[in-house]
């Protein structure tokens, strides 16, 4: 049962509660902070990964340019 159905347990049968409250994702107001924290962490990890991988990407770009003398970034 979902967290919403807990106050109803004991008053109604489990089948009736499940029929009234189907198993769908439930988003409460308190989860907004969790969502914002996860979003911030995702952005922070992605930015850090891009920063750390920048030298490798530049090396690959130089190798592409040195190999065929064409721009590694196409326009």
Secondary structure, DSSP 8 states (H G I E B T S, - for coil): --GGGGGGBTTB-HHHHHHHS-S-----TTHHHHHHHHHHHHHHHHHHHHHHHHHHHHHHHHHHHHHHSS-SS--
